[in-house]
Amino acid sequence: MEKLVNDFSFGLFFWQLLIFVGLIFLLKKFAWKPILDAVNEREEGIRNALLSAENARNEMQNLQADNQRILQEARMERDAMLKEARELKEKMIADSKHEAQAQGQKMIEQAKAAIVSEKNAAMAELKAQVSSLSLEIAEKLLKDELSNKEAQVKLVEKMLGDTKLN
């Protein structure tokens, strides 16, 4: 360092200073503005990229919120459909039970009516057979009674005795 201080020359310093100032002036005139423009463009590009990233993040959050809302609505709709299907199933089962009970009751009523009809038919047939048998027995008795002359006379006298004359 001592050597630098001892070998110092004002002329060389002046020319170096002049060249340095000229270089700065040339850089300012021709290079500084394009460099600053490029830096500003890059800064603006970075700012725009950050802004679009922020917008994309906000949009992504909105999409996620929409997806959650749509998913929630789909779940609610699914639950409503399942509830409606269960209610429809229970209604169909209840209707089927009522219909089966009604048909069973109808069949019971038909069976009771058939039993009553069969009973009446059997009673009518029994009455017909009893009356037929009674007539046959009466006919046989009368034949026996009327075949005997003495028995006929006694019967006529008895009937005459039972009737009163006015």
OpenMM code with the backbone's topology and positions (N, CA, C; nanometers):
from openmm import Vec3, app, unit

residues = "MET GLU LYS LEU VAL ASN ASP PHE SER PHE GLY LEU PHE PHE TRP GLN LEU LEU ILE PHE VAL GLY LEU ILE PHE LEU LEU LYS LYS PHE ALA TRP LYS PRO ILE LEU ASP ALA VAL ASN GLU ARG GLU GLU GLY ILE ARG ASN ALA LEU LEU SER ALA GLU ASN ALA ARG ASN GLU MET GLN ASN LEU GLN ALA ASP ASN GLN ARG ILE LEU GLN GLU ALA ARG MET GLU ARG ASP ALA MET LEU LYS GLU ALA ARG GLU LEU LYS GLU LYS MET ILE ALA ASP SER LYS HIS GLU ALA GLN ALA GLN GLY GLN LYS MET ILE GLU GLN ALA LYS ALA ALA ILE VAL SER GLU LYS ASN ALA ALA MET ALA GLU LEU LYS ALA GLN VAL SER SER LEU SER LEU GLU ILE ALA GLU LYS LEU LEU LYS ASP GLU LEU SER ASN LYS GLU ALA GLN VAL LYS LEU VAL GLU LYS MET LEU GLY ASP THR LYS LEU ASN".split()
positions = [
    Vec3(0.0807, -0.1154, 0.0000),
    Vec3(0.0000, 0.0000, 0.0000),
    Vec3(0.0884, 0.1265, 0.0000),
    Vec3(0.1978, 0.1169, 0.0619),
    Vec3(0.2891, 0.2295, 0.0642),
    Vec3(0.3377, 0.2616, -0.0759),
    Vec3(0.3589, 0.1636, -0.1504),
    Vec3(0.4054, 0.1826, -0.2872),
    Vec3(0.3004, 0.2579, -0.3667),
    Vec3(0.1752, 0.2306, -0.3442),
    Vec3(0.0696, 0.3009, -0.4157),
    Vec3(0.0675, 0.4485, -0.3787),
    Vec3(0.0872, 0.4782, -0.2559),
    Vec3(0.0853, 0.6181, -0.2110),
    Vec3(0.2091, 0.6902, -0.2661),
    Vec3(0.3221, 0.6272, -0.2727),
    Vec3(0.4447, 0.6882, -0.3230),
    Vec3(0.4393, 0.7073, -0.4736),
    Vec3(0.3766, 0.6144, -0.5468),
    Vec3(0.3723, 0.6228, -0.6927),
    Vec3(0.2483, 0.6972, -0.7410),
    Vec3(0.1780, 0.7661, -0.6561),
    Vec3(0.0561, 0.8345, -0.6952),
    Vec3(0.0890, 0.9475, -0.7901),
    Vec3(0.0049, 0.9503, -0.9005),
    Vec3(0.0235, 1.0540, -1.0001),
    Vec3(-0.1113, 1.1193, -1.0257),
    Vec3(-0.1107, 1.2568, -1.0195),
    Vec3(-0.2354, 1.3286, -1.0407),
    Vec3(-0.2819, 1.3195, -1.1844),
    Vec3(-0.1991, 1.3127, -1.2761),
    Vec3(-0.2370, 1.3039, -1.4177),
    Vec3(-0.3087, 1.1732, -1.4456),
    Vec3(-0.2521, 1.0669, -1.3960),
    Vec3(-0.3151, 0.9364, -1.4148),
    Vec3(-0.4482, 0.9336, -1.3435),
    Vec3(-0.4517, 0.9911, -1.2236),
    Vec3(-0.5766, 0.9967, -1.1494),
    Vec3(-0.6818, 1.0749, -1.2257),
    Vec3(-0.6410, 1.1902, -1.2831),
    Vec3(-0.7332, 1.2737, -1.3583),
    Vec3(-0.7900, 1.1974, -1.4767),
    Vec3(-0.7046, 1.1288, -1.5520),
    Vec3(-0.7513, 1.0562, -1.6711),
    Vec3(-0.8393, 0.9377, -1.6290),
    Vec3(-0.8073, 0.8732, -1.5258),
    Vec3(-0.8918, 0.7620, -1.4781),
    Vec3(-1.0284, 0.8146, -1.4328),
    Vec3(-1.0265, 0.9333, -1.3639),
    Vec3(-1.1512, 0.9932, -1.3205),
    Vec3(-1.2339, 1.0367, -1.4403),
    Vec3(-1.1705, 1.0953, -1.5398),
    Vec3(-1.2394, 1.1395, -1.6598),
    Vec3(-1.2987, 1.0192, -1.7347),
    Vec3(-1.2216, 0.9132, -1.7479),
    Vec3(-1.2709, 0.7922, -1.8163),
    Vec3(-1.3866, 0.7311, -1.7361),
    Vec3(-1.3735, 0.7305, -1.6030),
    Vec3(-1.4798, 0.6747, -1.5183),
    Vec3(-1.6091, 0.7552, -1.5319),
    Vec3(-1.5995, 0.8891, -1.5280),
    Vec3(-1.7171, 0.9750, -1.5419),
    Vec3(-1.7758, 0.9568, -1.6820),
    Vec3(-1.6917, 0.9489, -1.7828),
    Vec3(-1.7406, 0.9268, -1.9191),
    Vec3(-1.8106, 0.7920, -1.9309),
    Vec3(-1.7499, 0.6940, -1.8692),
    Vec3(-1.8108, 0.5591, -1.8717),
    Vec3(-1.9461, 0.5625, -1.8028),
    Vec3(-1.9553, 0.6325, -1.6898),
    Vec3(-2.0834, 0.6417, -1.6192),
    Vec3(-2.1842, 0.7160, -1.7054),
    Vec3(-2.1388, 0.8265, -1.7681),
    Vec3(-2.2287, 0.9022, -1.8550),
    Vec3(-2.2781, 0.8157, -1.9710),
    Vec3(-2.1873, 0.7409, -2.0345),
    Vec3(-2.2255, 0.6529, -2.1462),
    Vec3(-2.3204, 0.5418, -2.0970),
    Vec3(-2.2858, 0.4857, -1.9828),
    Vec3(-2.3733, 0.3813, -1.9278),
    Vec3(-2.5108, 0.4392, -1.8967),
    Vec3(-2.5109, 0.5637, -1.8391),
    Vec3(-2.6392, 0.6249, -1.8075),
    Vec3(-2.7170, 0.6517, -1.9345),
    Vec3(-2.6535, 0.6993, -2.0366),
    Vec3(-2.7215, 0.7349, -2.1590),
    Vec3(-2.7676, 0.6127, -2.2359),
    Vec3(-2.6868, 0.5091, -2.2452),
    Vec3(-2.7203, 0.3954, -2.3324),
    Vec3(-2.7562, 0.2677, -2.2572),
    Vec3(-2.7014, 0.2403, -2.1451),
    Vec3(-2.7232, 0.1113, -2.0796),
    Vec3(-2.8148, 0.1220, -1.9573),
    Vec3(-2.8037, 0.2333, -1.8828),
    Vec3(-2.8778, 0.2436, -1.7581),
    Vec3(-3.0287, 0.2368, -1.7816),
    Vec3(-3.0822, 0.3092, -1.8783),
    Vec3(-3.2257, 0.3099, -1.9038),
    Vec3(-3.2751, 0.1720, -1.9461),
    Vec3(-3.2120, 0.1010, -2.0419),
    Vec3(-3.2589, -0.0336, -2.0756),
    Vec3(-3.2478, -0.1302, -1.9576),
    Vec3(-3.1439, -0.1144, -1.8773),
    Vec3(-3.1297, -0.2032, -1.7607),
    Vec3(-3.2421, -0.1753, -1.6628),
    Vec3(-3.2695, -0.0449, -1.6344),
    Vec3(-3.3787, -0.0100, -1.5435),
    Vec3(-3.5137, -0.0544, -1.5999),
    Vec3(-3.5321, -0.0362, -1.7304),
    Vec3(-3.6571, -0.0821, -1.7932),
    Vec3(-3.6725, -0.2334, -1.7776),
    Vec3(-3.5639, -0.3064, -1.7993),
    Vec3(-3.5694, -0.4528, -1.7854),
    Vec3(-3.5995, -0.4912, -1.6404),
    Vec3(-3.5359, -0.4197, -1.5451),
    Vec3(-3.5608, -0.4485, -1.4030),
    Vec3(-3.7064, -0.4158, -1.3693),
    Vec3(-3.7550, -0.2998, -1.4191),
    Vec3(-3.8947, -0.2629, -1.3924),
    Vec3(-3.9919, -0.3628, -1.4562),
    Vec3(-3.9602, -0.4036, -1.5779),
    Vec3(-4.0457, -0.5045, -1.6435),
    Vec3(-4.0457, -0.6344, -1.5632),
    Vec3(-3.9278, -0.6722, -1.5191),
    Vec3(-3.9201, -0.7956, -1.4399),
    Vec3(-3.9973, -0.7807, -1.3090),
    Vec3(-3.9829, -0.6626, -1.2452),
    Vec3(-4.0556, -0.6371, -1.1214),
    Vec3(-4.2070, -0.6393, -1.1462),
    Vec3(-4.2492, -0.5770, -1.2574),
    Vec3(-4.3910, -0.5780, -1.2931),
    Vec3(-4.4387, -0.7199, -1.3234),
    Vec3(-4.3566, -0.7970, -1.3929),
    Vec3(-4.3907, -0.9367, -1.4220),
    Vec3(-4.4048, -1.0187, -1.2948),
    Vec3(-4.3122, -0.9961, -1.2015),
    Vec3(-4.3180, -1.0683, -1.0735),
    Vec3(-4.4430, -1.0260, -0.9969),
    Vec3(-4.4720, -0.8932, -0.9986),
    Vec3(-4.5915, -0.8437, -0.9306),
    Vec3(-4.7178, -0.9050, -0.9929),
    Vec3(-4.7211, -0.9078, -1.1268),
    Vec3(-4.8370, -0.9686, -1.1959),
    Vec3(-4.8476, -1.1181, -1.1655),
    Vec3(-4.7333, -1.1861, -1.1606),
    Vec3(-4.7340, -1.3290, -1.1303),
    Vec3(-4.7849, -1.3532, -0.9883),
    Vec3(-4.7402, -1.2680, -0.8947),
    Vec3(-4.7880, -1.2818, -0.7567),
    Vec3(-4.9379, -1.2528, -0.7478),
    Vec3(-4.9798, -1.1498, -0.8220),
    Vec3(-5.1227, -1.1156, -0.8216),
    Vec3(-5.2060, -1.2273, -0.8833),
    Vec3(-5.1593, -1.2826, -0.9950),
    Vec3(-5.2344, -1.3932, -1.0565),
    Vec3(-5.2287, -1.5179, -0.9695),
    Vec3(-5.1176, -1.5394, -0.8985),
    Vec3(-5.1105, -1.6529, -0.8062),
    Vec3(-5.2099, -1.6328, -0.6917),
    Vec3(-5.2184, -1.5080, -0.6420),
    Vec3(-5.3153, -1.4782, -0.5364),
    Vec3(-5.4580, -1.4979, -0.5875),
    Vec3(-5.4832, -1.4498, -0.7101),
    Vec3(-5.6154, -1.4695, -0.7706),
    Vec3(-5.6454, -1.6178, -0.7897),
    Vec3(-5.5464, -1.6929, -0.8353),
    Vec3(-5.5654, -1.8372, -0.8549),
    Vec3(-5.5925, -1.9057, -0.7215),
    Vec3(-5.5197, -1.8614, -0.6174),
    Vec3(-5.5428, -1.9197, -0.4844),
    Vec3(-5.6844, -1.8876, -0.4358),
    Vec3(-5.7272, -1.7630, -0.4553),
    Vec3(-5.8636, -1.7249, -0.4161),
    Vec3(-5.9671, -1.8027, -0.4965),
    Vec3(-5.9410, -1.8144, -0.6255),
    Vec3(-6.0337, -1.8915, -0.7104),
    Vec3(-6.0370, -2.0374, -0.6677),
    Vec3(-5.9226, -2.0930, -0.6322),
    Vec3(-5.9159, -2.2319, -0.5860),
    Vec3(-5.9950, -2.2474, -0.4563),
    Vec3(-5.9829, -2.1491, -0.3658),
    Vec3(-6.0603, -2.1547, -0.2425),
    Vec3(-6.2095, -2.1465, -0.2721),
    Vec3(-6.2462, -2.0586, -0.3676),
    Vec3(-6.3875, -2.0484, -0.4059),
    Vec3(-6.4364, -2.1789, -0.4660),
    Vec3(-6.3531, -2.2394, -0.5505),
    Vec3(-6.3909, -2.3675, -0.6121),
    Vec3(-6.4049, -2.4758, -0.5049),
    Vec3(-6.3130, -2.4752, -0.4080),
    Vec3(-6.3237, -2.5739, -0.3009),
    Vec3(-6.4499, -2.5511, -0.2189),
    Vec3(-6.4814, -2.4249, -0.1923),
    Vec3(-6.6048, -2.3942, -0.1183),
    Vec3(-6.7260, -2.4372, -0.1996),
    Vec3(-6.7233, -2.4110, -0.3316),
    Vec3(-6.8336, -2.4545, -0.4179),
    Vec3(-6.8439, -2.6067, -0.4190),
    Vec3(-6.7282, -2.6718, -0.4278),
    Vec3(-6.7286, -2.8189, -0.4266),
    Vec3(-6.7869, -2.8722, -0.2962),
    Vec3(-6.7490, -2.8102, -0.1848),
    Vec3(-6.8025, -2.8523, -0.0554),
    Vec3(-6.9532, -2.8304, -0.0504),
    Vec3(-6.9982, -2.7140, -0.1014),
    Vec3(-7.1413, -2.6835, -0.1020),
    Vec3(-7.2166, -2.7824, -0.1914),
    Vec3(-7.1607, -2.8091, -0.3101),
    Vec3(-7.2249, -2.9042, -0.4022),
    Vec3(-7.2274, -3.0430, -0.3404),
    Vec3(-7.1170, -3.0811, -0.2768),
    Vec3(-7.1113, -3.2118, -0.2118),
    Vec3(-7.2134, -3.2206, -0.0987),
    Vec3(-7.2260, -3.1133, -0.0212),
    Vec3(-7.3244, -3.1110, 0.0876),
    Vec3(-7.4654, -3.1202, 0.0319),
    Vec3(-7.4927, -3.0461, -0.0768),
    Vec3(-7.6253, -3.0523, -0.1391),
    Vec3(-7.6531, -3.1917, -0.1917),
    Vec3(-7.5518, -3.2548, -0.2523),
    Vec3(-7.5695, -3.3911, -0.3038),
    Vec3(-7.5994, -3.4879, -0.1897),
    Vec3(-7.5298, -3.4703, -0.0778),
    Vec3(-7.5563, -3.5570, 0.0378),
    Vec3(-7.6975, -3.5375, 0.0894),
    Vec3(-7.7401, -3.4097, 0.0966),
    Vec3(-7.8755, -3.3824, 0.1452),
    Vec3(-7.9793, -3.4401, 0.0490),
    Vec3(-7.9525, -3.4275, -0.0810),
    Vec3(-8.0458, -3.4823, -0.1804),
    Vec3(-8.0501, -3.6344, -0.1713),
    Vec3(-7.9327, -3.6969, -0.1531),
    Vec3(-7.9269, -3.8420, -0.1371),
    Vec3(-8.0047, -3.8861, -0.0141),
    Vec3(-7.9847, -3.8130, 0.0977),
    Vec3(-8.0570, -3.8468, 0.2206),
    Vec3(-8.2076, -3.8316, 0.2014),
    Vec3(-8.2476, -3.7255, 0.1307),
    Vec3(-8.3906, -3.7044, 0.1046),
    Vec3(-8.4466, -3.8168, 0.0184),
    Vec3(-8.3691, -3.8580, -0.0825),
    Vec3(-8.4147, -3.9669, -0.1700),
    Vec3(-8.4254, -4.0978, -0.0925),
    Vec3(-8.3282, -4.1243, -0.0056),
    Vec3(-8.3326, -4.2463, 0.0747),
    Vec3(-8.4515, -4.2440, 0.1701),
    Vec3(-8.4776, -4.1274, 0.2302),
    Vec3(-8.5917, -4.1152, 0.3208),
    Vec3(-8.7211, -4.1374, 0.2442),
    Vec3(-8.7305, -4.0780, 0.1264),
    Vec3(-8.8511, -4.0942, 0.0443),
    Vec3(-8.8684, -4.2408, 0.0035),
    Vec3(-8.7567, -4.3069, -0.0313),
    Vec3(-8.7648, -4.4486, -0.0698),
    Vec3(-8.8095, -4.5335, 0.0492),
    Vec3(-8.7560, -4.5026, 0.1692),
    Vec3(-8.7973, -4.5770, 0.2880),
    Vec3(-8.9460, -4.5570, 0.3158),
    Vec3(-8.9915, -4.4322, 0.3053),
    Vec3(-9.1335, -4.4043, 0.3293),
    Vec3(-9.2203, -4.4757, 0.2268),
    Vec3(-9.1763, -4.4760, 0.1013),
    Vec3(-9.2510, -4.5441, -0.0037),
    Vec3(-9.2554, -4.6941, 0.0232),
    Vec3(-9.1422, -4.7509, 0.0660),
    Vec3(-9.1366, -4.8934, 0.0976),
    Vec3(-9.2323, -4.9271, 0.2122),
    Vec3(-9.2281, -4.8443, 0.3184),
    Vec3(-9.3156, -4.8689, 0.4334),
    Vec3(-9.4623, -4.8552, 0.3937),
    Vec3(-9.4930, -4.7578, 0.3077),
    Vec3(-9.6301, -4.7390, 0.2622),
    Vec3(-9.6748, -4.8593, 0.1792),
    Vec3(-9.5852, -4.9076, 0.0922),
    Vec3(-9.6199, -5.0238, 0.0096),
    Vec3(-9.6426, -5.1469, 0.0970),
    Vec3(-9.5580, -5.1637, 0.1992),
    Vec3(-9.5739, -5.2779, 0.2895),
    Vec3(-9.7060, -5.2667, 0.3644),
    Vec3(-9.7365, -5.1463, 0.4148),
    Vec3(-9.8621, -5.1266, 0.4891),
    Vec3(-9.9818, -5.1502, 0.3974),
    Vec3(-9.9741, -5.0986, 0.2738),
    Vec3(-10.0841, -5.1197, 0.1788),
    Vec3(-10.1013, -5.2679, 0.1486),
    Vec3(-9.9891, -5.3381, 0.1307),
    Vec3(-9.9957, -5.4819, 0.1033),
    Vec3(-10.0575, -5.5570, 0.2210),
    Vec3(-10.0201, -5.5166, 0.3438),
    Vec3(-10.0778, -5.5814, 0.4618),
    Vec3(-10.2280, -5.5580, 0.4678),
    Vec3(-10.2688, -5.4333, 0.4446),
    Vec3(-10.4122, -5.4023, 0.4479),
    Vec3(-10.4869, -5.4792, 0.3396),
    Vec3(-10.4263, -5.4852, 0.2214),
    Vec3(-10.4911, -5.5574, 0.1113),
    Vec3(-10.5009, -5.7068, 0.1433),
    Vec3(-10.3928, -5.7616, 0.2009),
    Vec3(-10.3943, -5.9039, 0.2368),
    Vec3(-10.4991, -5.9299, 0.3455),
    Vec3(-10.5083, -5.8390, 0.4440),
    Vec3(-10.6083, -5.8559, 0.5487),
    Vec3(-10.7492, -5.8473, 0.4901),
    Vec3(-10.7686, -5.7527, 0.3985),
    Vec3(-10.9002, -5.7382, 0.3361),
    Vec3(-10.9358, -5.8635, 0.2559),
    Vec3(-10.8376, -5.9149, 0.1806),
    Vec3(-10.8638, -6.0369, 0.1034),
    Vec3(-10.8884, -6.1553, 0.1959),
    Vec3(-10.8133, -6.1636, 0.3053),
    Vec3(-10.8346, -6.2719, 0.4018),
    Vec3(-10.9731, -6.2627, 0.4633),
    Vec3(-11.0126, -6.1393, 0.5004),
    Vec3(-11.1462, -6.1203, 0.5575),
    Vec3(-11.2532, -6.1569, 0.4550),
    Vec3(-11.2318, -6.1189, 0.3304),
    Vec3(-11.3276, -6.1511, 0.2242),
    Vec3(-11.3379, -6.3025, 0.2064),
    Vec3(-11.2213, -6.3705, 0.2096),
    Vec3(-11.2228, -6.5163, 0.1953),
    Vec3(-11.2949, -6.5813, 0.3133),
    Vec3(-11.2738, -6.5266, 0.4340),
    Vec3(-11.3416, -6.5808, 0.5529),
    Vec3(-11.4922, -6.5625, 0.5385),
    Vec3(-11.5330, -6.4422, 0.4937),
    Vec3(-11.6762, -6.4162, 0.4747),
    Vec3(-11.7348, -6.5094, 0.3691),
    Vec3(-11.6600, -6.5320, 0.2613),
    Vec3(-11.7077, -6.6227, 0.1568),
    Vec3(-11.7194, -6.7652, 0.2105),
    Vec3(-11.6203, -6.8057, 0.2927),
    Vec3(-11.6249, -6.9401, 0.3504),
    Vec3(-11.7435, -6.9533, 0.4456),
    Vec3(-11.7692, -6.8483, 0.5269),
    Vec3(-11.8841, -6.8519, 0.6173),
    Vec3(-12.0137, -6.8609, 0.5379),
    Vec3(-12.0217, -6.7818, 0.4300),
    Vec3(-12.1421, -6.7849, 0.3461),
    Vec3(-12.1584, -6.9224, 0.2821),
    Vec3(-12.0488, -6.9827, 0.2392),
    Vec3(-12.0556, -7.1163, 0.1792),
    Vec3(-12.1005, -7.2184, 0.2843),
    Vec3(-12.0497, -7.2039, 0.4068),
    Vec3(-12.0888, -7.2962, 0.5139),
    Vec3(-12.2376, -7.2821, 0.5432),
    Vec3(-12.2854, -7.1568, 0.5543),
    Vec3(-12.4278, -7.1345, 0.5808),
    Vec3(-12.5109, -7.1918, 0.4668),
    Vec3(-12.4665, -7.1700, 0.3431),
    Vec3(-12.5398, -7.2220, 0.2265),
    Vec3(-12.5439, -7.3746, 0.2284),
    Vec3(-12.4299, -7.4362, 0.2572),
    Vec3(-12.4233, -7.5832, 0.2646),
    Vec3(-12.5124, -7.6340, 0.3790),
    Vec3(-12.5098, -7.5618, 0.4911),
    Vec3(-12.5919, -7.6027, 0.6058),
    Vec3(-12.7406, -7.5969, 0.5705),
    Vec3(-12.7803, -7.4849, 0.5058),
    Vec3(-12.9201, -7.4712, 0.4660),
    Vec3(-12.9600, -7.5796, 0.3658),
    Vec3(-12.8703, -7.6085, 0.2724),
    Vec3(-12.8996, -7.7135, 0.1742),
    Vec3(-12.9132, -7.8483, 0.2439),
    Vec3(-12.8224, -7.8748, 0.3417),
    Vec3(-12.8288, -8.0014, 0.4141),
    Vec3(-12.9577, -8.0093, 0.4970),
    Vec3(-12.9954, -7.8964, 0.5588),
    Vec3(-13.1194, -7.8961, 0.6372),
    Vec3(-13.2410, -7.9204, 0.5471),
    Vec3(-13.2403, -7.8581, 0.4293),
    Vec3(-13.3521, -7.8765, 0.3366),
    Vec3(-13.3593, -8.0217, 0.2914),
    Vec3(-13.2442, -8.0801, 0.2625),
    Vec3(-13.2413, -8.2204, 0.2202),
    Vec3(-13.2867, -8.3108, 0.3344),
    Vec3(-13.2437, -8.2784, 0.4569),
    Vec3(-13.2829, -8.3579, 0.5735),
    Vec3(-13.4340, -8.3485, 0.5959),
    Vec3(-13.4880, -8.2268, 0.5803),
    Vec3(-13.6329, -8.2099, 0.5958),
    Vec3(-13.7080, -8.2896, 0.4893),
    Vec3(-13.6562, -8.2857, 0.3687),
    Vec3(-13.7222, -8.3598, 0.2601),
    Vec3(-13.7190, -8.5095, 0.2898),
    Vec3(-13.6052, -8.5582, 0.3380),
    Vec3(-13.5951, -8.7004, 0.3693),
    Vec3(-13.6860, -8.7362, 0.4875),
    Vec3(-13.6909, -8.6481, 0.5914),
    Vec3(-13.7767, -8.6751, 0.7074),
    Vec3(-13.9226, -8.6775, 0.6643),
    Vec3(-13.9632, -8.5805, 0.5820),
    Vec3(-14.1041, -8.5791, 0.5386),
    Vec3(-14.1348, -8.6998, 0.4507),
    Vec3(-14.0381, -8.7361, 0.3673),
    Vec3(-14.0590, -8.8544, 0.2826),
    Vec3(-14.0731, -8.9788, 0.3688),
    Vec3(-13.9861, -8.9933, 0.4682),
    Vec3(-13.9938, -9.1082, 0.5578),
    Vec3(-14.1238, -9.1055, 0.6391),
    Vec3(-14.1629, -8.9870, 0.6830),
    Vec3(-14.2879, -8.9756, 0.7604),
    Vec3(-14.4065, -9.0182, 0.6758),
    Vec3(-14.4071, -8.9752, 0.5498),
    Vec3(-14.5169, -9.0148, 0.4615),
    Vec3(-14.5172, -9.1649, 0.4375),
    Vec3(-14.4005, -9.2211, 0.4179),
    Vec3(-14.3933, -9.3656, 0.3966),
    Vec3(-14.4434, -9.4404, 0.5211),
    Vec3(-14.4005, -9.3923, 0.6381),
    Vec3(-14.4447, -9.4582, 0.7623),
    Vec3(-14.5950, -9.4429, 0.7786),
    Vec3(-14.6472, -9.3235, 0.7527),
    Vec3(-14.7909, -9.3006, 0.7654),
    Vec3(-14.8677, -9.3864, 0.6656),
    Vec3(-14.8154, -9.3965, 0.5461),
    Vec3(-14.8814, -9.4787, 0.4428),
    Vec3(-14.8860, -9.6249, 0.4864),
    Vec3(-14.7728, -9.6710, 0.5394),
    Vec3(-14.7699, -9.8112, 0.5832),
    Vec3(-14.8664, -9.8323, 0.7004),
    Vec3(-14.8705, -9.7375, 0.7921),
    Vec3(-14.9616, -9.7502, 0.9049),
    Vec3(-15.1068, -9.7499, 0.8594),
    Vec3(-15.1388, -9.6604, 0.7682),
    Vec3(-15.2761, -9.6517, 0.7195),
    Vec3(-15.3143, -9.7778, 0.6432),
    Vec3(-15.2182, -9.8293, 0.5664),
    Vec3(-15.2481, -9.9534, 0.4935),
    Vec3(-15.2787, -10.0638, 0.5925),
    Vec3(-15.1962, -10.0693, 0.6971),
    Vec3(-15.2209, -10.1727, 0.7978),
    Vec3(-15.3543, -10.1496, 0.8668),
    Vec3(-15.3856, -10.0290, 0.9000),
    Vec3(-15.5096, -9.9968, 0.9707),
    Vec3(-15.6307, -10.0183, 0.8802),
    Vec3(-15.6162, -9.9764, 0.7556),
    Vec3(-15.7308, -9.9833, 0.6660),
    Vec3(-15.7491, -10.1225, 0.6049),
    Vec3(-15.6520, -10.2043, 0.6099),
    Vec3(-15.6666, -10.3388, 0.5550),
    Vec3(-15.7552, -10.4247, 0.6470),
    Vec3(-15.7545, -10.3923, 0.7706),
    Vec3(-15.8383, -10.4657, 0.8662),
    Vec3(-15.9723, -10.3928, 0.8776),
    Vec3(-16.0878, -10.4639, 0.8468),
    Vec3(-16.2230, -10.4054, 0.8455),
    Vec3(-16.2637, -10.3645, 0.9857),
    Vec3(-16.2343, -10.4424, 1.0802),
    Vec3(-16.2697, -10.4125, 1.2172),
    Vec3(-16.1989, -10.2880, 1.2650),
    Vec3(-16.0728, -10.2740, 1.2299),
    Vec3(-15.9945, -10.1590, 1.2705),
    Vec3(-16.0494, -10.0346, 1.2043),
    Vec3(-16.1004, -10.0472, 1.0812),
    Vec3(-16.1571, -9.9325, 1.0103),
    Vec3(-16.2834, -9.8849, 1.0820),
    Vec3(-16.3679, -9.9739, 1.1202),
    Vec3(-16.4933, -9.9388, 1.1872),
    Vec3(-16.4610, -9.8703, 1.3189),
    Vec3(-16.3685, -9.9225, 1.3960),
    Vec3(-16.3325, -9.8631, 1.5240),
    Vec3(-16.2786, -9.7223, 1.5021),
    Vec3(-16.1996, -9.7045, 1.3990),
    Vec3(-16.1411, -9.5743, 1.3698),
    Vec3(-16.2497, -9.4750, 1.3351),
    Vec3(-16.3486, -9.5149, 1.2531),
    Vec3(-16.4568, -9.4248, 1.2138),
    Vec3(-16.5394, -9.3907, 1.3371),
    Vec3(-16.5705, -9.4883, 1.4211),
    Vec3(-16.6487, -9.4628, 1.5393),
    Vec3(-16.5728, -9.3689, 1.6353),
    Vec3(-16.4475, -9.3886, 1.6466),
    Vec3(-16.3678, -9.3030, 1.7347),
    Vec3(-16.3691, -9.1616, 1.6825),
    Vec3(-16.3526, -9.1433, 1.5529),
    Vec3(-16.3536, -9.0094, 1.4952),
    Vec3(-16.4899, -8.9446, 1.5122),
    Vec3(-16.5924, -9.0208, 1.4955),
    Vec3(-16.7279, -8.9657, 1.5122),
    Vec3(-16.7476, -8.9254, 1.6592),
    Vec3(-16.6970, -9.0029, 1.7475),
    Vec3(-16.7109, -8.9731, 1.8887),
    Vec3(-16.6303, -8.8465, 1.9263),
    Vec3(-16.5209, -8.8250, 1.8601),
    Vec3(-16.4388, -8.7074, 1.8899),
    Vec3(-16.5046, -8.5812, 1.8375),
    Vec3(-16.5787, -8.5930, 1.7323),
    Vec3(-16.6421, -8.4729, 1.6788),
    Vec3(-16.7740, -8.4515, 1.7482),
    Vec3(-16.8065, -8.3359, 1.7766),
    Vec3(-16.9321, -8.3016, 1.8440),
    Vec3(-17.0247, -8.2428, 1.7423),
    Vec3(-17.1446, -8.2771, 1.7574),
    Vec3(-17.2472, -8.2231, 1.6688),
    Vec3(-17.3032, -8.0980, 1.7342),
    Vec3(-17.3391, -8.0047, 1.6553),
    Vec3(-17.3969, -7.8827, 1.7086),
    Vec3(-17.5402, -7.9019, 1.7328),
] * unit.nanometer
topology = app.Topology()
chain = topology.addChain("A")
for resn in residues:
    res = topology.addResidue(resn, chain)
    for name in ("N", "CA", "C"):
        topology.addAtom(name, app.Element.getBySymbol(name[0]), res)
